[in-house]
Amino acid sequence: MEKELRWLGPLLVLCLAELAGSLETTLVFAALPTAIRQFGDPVAVTWLVTGYFLIAGASSALCGRLGDLFGRSTVLAIVLAIAAAGSILSAMATQLEWIIIGRSIQGTAGAVLPLCYGLAREHLPRARLPFGLAAVTAVASLGAAGGFLIGGIVVDSWHWQHIFTISALLAGSALVLTLLGLPRSRPVATETRSGDLLGGVLFAPGVGLVLLAVSEAASAGFALRPLLIFATGAVVLLIWTFHELRLSNPLIDIRLLAKKPVALANMNALLVSMGAFQVMQIFPILIQQPVWTGIGFGLTATMTGLLKLPSNIASALGAVWAGKLAGQRGGQGAILVGTVLSLIAWTGLYFGNDRLWLVVLLVCVSSAGVVISLTGTVAVIVNHVPAERTSEATGITMVLRMTFQGLGAQIVAALFAAGRVGTAASKDAFLAPAAVLESMGYVALVCVLAVFNAQLLRRLTVSDRA
């Protein structure tokens, strides 16, 4: 019996590691309104989101290959150590720039989930693997949902930077358990993309420079400096693209986008990430803004977390329903349903943001729509790429999602920065109603594009079957 249950130890370690990684993703969102009030610069504060997702995207692409080269458990320990160090830096820093740097370093935690999946396959008996993968996935979902609530409690009870103290403690605990309780992995390096580390490293600075240009243009307009930064980033991305196309087995094989269904499915992931995914940034602002500003409900950060929980339940139910729909009619149907739901939700939020019950309901609809459309995205990709290339194809989708979620966050922040209101005691502390409404209008417009893209995909797949 003891031998049969030996797999539970490694699985428990993997679940704790993923809990640390998933909490780091969402803890900060409940603190965004407080950070904006403290520093008075929505665009700069949003780099707490953008920097994290940028590094998370690069890490998720790169660290899986490093795990093949040096052993997954070794790389997981290194990732947790780096994430803990970033959390400590953000917790102790007094200047926003250093908090952002620490938060960006935390982004290495984006590699925890794919590494945990690989380690589950490596250390669990085959009969227990489905349960193990489901357990890690469930912890990822619960951690992401709990991050909003825990972050809200921290913001209301202590200084908001203590969210990073919690992150450091979780990552440090997971690191210790990984070193003590997880069997060492043997390197399984192969010829496949093992030498294309440049493909993972070069992508992040190119995107980062483009996002920095968007950020600076929000405050300086289209001046020379933002344009030069944008041009530099574009050149770096062009070099990266030629580098990846030159290799027969690149780290991020963009040739997989050559198939129209795959390209349109990834376009859906891109648009959803830029648009409806920004609920995590807009919802806390709307809930916590004082009523006197003209938009908002003046509630606490803890209430923000509690009011976000129903949307997490809606997301879980949406994922189950979308899986069945994708199995019956293909993922393109789920994508269309999900994007339409998101469009309805954000149109409703634009016109009906003065009633709390309606806001919570529409956020539930939007969250369900996001999960439904992304579930359909994965189904379409899996159905249109060779079986042996499924992991790398879905990996490209993950990179696109994280990258364009960061881009969307910067666009929303630029809209936030367009108008602020203040009090005699706190100048420029809160957002003007027009700024919040424009951010909702932006998301609704992206949802329109997503619906149009979903229609193109549906017609394409119907014509292919004909």
N, C-alpha and C positions, 0 to 999 in steps of 0.2 A: 504493500500500500504506500509506504513512504517513497519508494522508487517511482511509483506511478504518479505521485503528486509533486515530484521534483520540479516539474515545469512551471508550477505556480509561482515559485520564487522569481525567476527571470521575468515572467509576465507582470508581476507586481512592480518590479523595478521599471519596466518599460512604461507601464501605466503612470507611474509617478513622474517619470521623465517627460511624458507627453502632457501631463497635467501642468507641469512647470512651463512647457513651451506654449500651450494653448492659453494659459492665463496671461502670459506676457503679451500676447497679441491684443487682448481686449481690455486689460486693466486700465490703460491710459485713457480710453474714450470717455469714461465718466468724469475724468479730471480736466478735459479740454476746456470747458467753460471757465473753470477756476484759473487755469493757466493763462487763458486769454485775458481775464481780468487782471491778473498779476503783472503780465508783461505788456499788455496793450497792443499786441501785434498778432492778429489771427494768422497771417501768412507764415510768420516765423514759427509760431507755436505748432502749426500743422506739420512742420517737419518732424515732430514727434511721431506722426503717423507715416509720412512719406519716407523718411529715412529708414524706419523699421521695415516697411514692405519692400523697399528697394534692395536692402541687404538680404532680407528673407528670400526673395526671389532668386538672387544669385546663389545663396547658400543651398537652397533646395536643389538647384541644378548641379552644383559643384560637389557637395559633400557626399552624395551617393557614390560618385566615382572615387572620391578619396577613401570612402569606406571599402571599396573593392581593392584599393591599393594598399591600405594600411590596416584594415580590419574595422568592421562597423562599430564594435564596442569601443575601440580606441578613439575613433572619430566622434562618437556620441559623447564620450567623456570630455574631449577637447571642446566640442560645441557647447556643452553645459558650462564648462569653466569660463569660456569666453562670454557667454550670456550672463553669467553671474558677475563677472568683472564689469560688464557694461551696466548692469543694474546698480552695482555699488557706486560707479561713477555718477550715474544719474541721481542717485539718492543723496550723494554728498555735495554735488555741484551747486553753486549759487548763481551762476550765469546760465542763461537759456542756451547759449551755444554749446556749453559742455553737457548740459542735460540732453540735448539733441544728439551729441556725439555718443554719449552713453547709451541712449535709446537705440541709435542706429547699430551699435555693437550688439545690442540685444537681438537684433534681427537675425543673427546666426541661428537663433532658436527655430527659424523656419525650416531648418534641416532635420529637426528632431523627429517629426512625424514620418517622413520617408525612411529615415534610419531605423525607427522603431518597427516599421513594417518589415524591413529586411531582417532585423534581428529576431522578430517573432518567427519568421520562416526558418531562420537559422537554428533557433534554440528550442522551439516547441515541437512536440510530436505531430506527425502529419494529421492524426485524428483530432488533435486539439487546435490546429492552426486556424480554422474558421472562427472558433470561439475567441481565440487570442486576437485576431485581427478586428473582430467586432468589438472586443473589450477596449482595445486601443482607440478605435474610432469613436466609441461612445464617450470615453474620457476626453477626447479632443473636443467633442461637441459640448459636453458638460462644462469643460474648462472655459471654452469660449463664452458660453452663456453666463457662467458664474463670474467671469472677469468683470462684467458690467456692475453686478451687484456688489462684489467685494470692493471694487474700485470706488463705488459710491459710498460705501460705509467708511472706507479709509478717508476719503475726501471730507466727509461730514464730521469725522471724529478726530482726525489728526491733520498734519500738514499733507497736502496732496502728494508730495514727493515720496511719502512713505509707501506708495504703491510699488516703488522700485525696491524698497527694503524687503517687502514681501516677495517680490520676484527674485531677489538675491538669495533669500532664505530657501525658497523652493528649489531654485537651480542648484544651490550648494548642497542641499539634502539629496537631490536626485544624483548629483555628481558622486557623492560619497557612496550611495547605494549602488551606483553603476560600477564603481571601482571594486566594491566589496562583494556584491551579489550577482554580478553578471559575468558569465563565463567569457574568457577572452576569445575574440574572433580571429580566425586566421585570414590573412590577406588572400583574396581570390582574384587578383589582378588579371585581366585578360588584355588582348590587343584592342578590344573595342573601346575606343575613345579614352583609353587610359592616359594617353599623352596630351590630350587636348585640354589641359588646365587653363590655357590662355582663353579658350572659348567661354569659360565661366567667369574668369577674372575681368576680361575686357568689357563684358556686357554692362556690368554695374556702373562703372564710371561714365560710360556714354549716356546711359539713361539718366544718371544723376545730374549730369551737366545740363541736359535738356530740361529736367524738372527745376533745377536751380534758375535757369533762364526764365521759366514760367513764373517762378516765385518772385524774382527781381522785377520782371515786367509788371507785376501786379502793383508794385509801389513806385517804380521809376518810369513806367510806360515803356514804349519800344525805343529806349535809348541805345547808345552804342554798346555799352557793357553787356546788357542782356542779350543783344543780338550776337555779339562775339562769343558769349558763353554757349548760346544755342548752336552756333555754327561749329564750335569746337566739339560739342557733344554729338552733332550730326556726323562729323567726320570720323569720330571714334566709332560710332555705330556702323558707319559705312565700312571701315576697316574690319570691324568684327564680322560683318556680313560676308565680305569677301574671304575672310579667313575661314569661316565655317563652311562656305560653299566650296572652298579649295580642297577640303579634307574629305576623304571617302567615308569616314565614320566620325563626324564632329560630335562634340558634347551636346549641343543644341542643334538638332538637324532640322533647319528651317525648310528643307526640301519636302518635308512631310506636309507642308501647307499647300503643295502644288495641286492636290485634289480639291476641287471646289467645295464639296460638302465639309471637308475638314477645315478649309479656310473660313467658310461661313460660320461653322460651329465655333471656331476660335474667335471670330469677329463678335459673336454673341457674348462669349466670356469677357472679351475686351470691353464691350459696351456696358454690360452689366456691372463690371468692376468700376468703370468710370462713373456710372450713373447710380443705379438703385443701391449699390453697396455703400454709397455715401450716407445712408441712413444712420450709420454708426457715428458719423460726425455731426449731422444735422439734428438728430433726435435729442441728444443731451442739451444742445443749445436751446432748442424749442422748449424743452421741459423746464430748464433751470433759469431761463431769462425772466427777470422781474416783470410783473404785469404792467408796471408803469411805462415800460419801454414801448408798449404798443403791440408786442407779439411775445408770447411766452406765458408760462403758468406759475413761475416763481417757486417751483418745488425744489426739494433737496436732491443731492446726488444719489442718496440712497433710494429715494423714490424713483429716480431715473432708472436705476437697476431693476427695481421691482416691476416697473411698468414695461420694461423691455422683455421680461420673462415670457409673457404670452406670445410674443413674436418668435421666441426660440421654440416654443411648443408648436406653433404654426409651421415653422421651418421643418421640424422633424416629421410632422404629418405630411407636409408637402413632399418631402423626399420619398416617403413610402409610396404615396400616390403616384408620383412621377416615375418611380421605378416600375410600377405596374403598367403605366401608360406607355413608357418606352418599350417595355417588353411586348406589348400588344401591337402598337402602331409605329414604333420607331421613335427615336429621340426628337425628331423635328417637331412632332406634335406637342411634346412637353415644352420645347423651347418657345413655341408660339403661345401656348397657354400662359407660361410663366411671364413672358414679356408683356402680354396684354394685361395681366394682373398688376404688374409693376406700373404700367402706364395709368391704369385706373386709380391705383393707390396714390401716385404722386400728383396726378391732376386733382384728386380729392384733397390732398394735403395743401395744395396751393390755394384752393378756394375755401377749405373748411378747417383751418388750423386754429380756430378759436374755441373749439370744443374738445375737451380732454378725451372723452370716451371715443370720439370719432378719430382723433389722432392715433390713439392706441390701436383701434381697429384697423385703420389704414396702414399703419406700420406692420401689423400682422399680415395683412394682404401682400404688402410689398416684400416682406421677408419670405413668405411662402413662394411668391413669384420668383424671387431670386434663386431659391434652392431648386424649384421645379425646372427653371430654364437651365441652370448649371448641371443638373442631373441629366437633362436631355442632351446637353453639350457633350458630356462624357460618353453617352450612349451612341451618339452620331460618330464620334471619333473612333470608338472601339469597333463600330460596324464598318468603317471605311479604311482602316489601316491593317497591315498584316499582323497576325497574332504576336509574332516575335518582336514587334515594334510598339506594342501597346503602351508599355511603361514610358518610353521616351516620348511618345506622342502626347500622352496625358501630362507628362512632365513639362512639355512646352506650354500646354494650357495653364499649368500652375504658375509658370514664370510670367506669362502674359497677364494672368489675373492679378498677381501681386504688384507687378510693375504699373499696370494701368489703374489699379486701386490707388496707388500713390499719386499718379498723375491727376486722377479725379479729385483727390484730397486737396491738391494744390490749387486746382481750378475753383473748388468750393471756397477755399481760404481766400483766394483773390477776390471772389464775390463778397465774402464777409468783410474784407478790408475796405470795400468801396463805401461803406457807411457804418458809422458807430455813433452811439449816443452816450452821454455820461451824466454824472451828478457833480455837484460842487465838490464833493469829497473824493470822487474817483473819475477823472476825465478819461473819455474814450474807453470806458470799462466794458460797455455792453454794445450789442449789435443793433443797428437800426432795423425796423421792420422791413424796409426795402431790401436790405442786404440778405436777410433770411429768405424772403420771398423769391429773390433772384436765384438763390441757391436751389430752392425747390423747383423753380421754373427751368433751371439748367438740367436738373435730373429728369424732369418730365420730358424735356426735349431729347435727351439721350435715349429715354425709353421709347420715344417715337421712332428713332433710328433703329433701335433694337427690334421693334415690331416689324418694321420694313425689312430688316435683314432676315428675320424669322420667316417672313412670307417668301422671300427669295429662296431660302433653304427648302421650304416646304414644296415650292413649285419645282425646284431642281430635283428633289428626291422622287417626286411624283412622275416627272418626265423620265427619270432614269428607270423607274419600274415599268413604265409604258414601253 
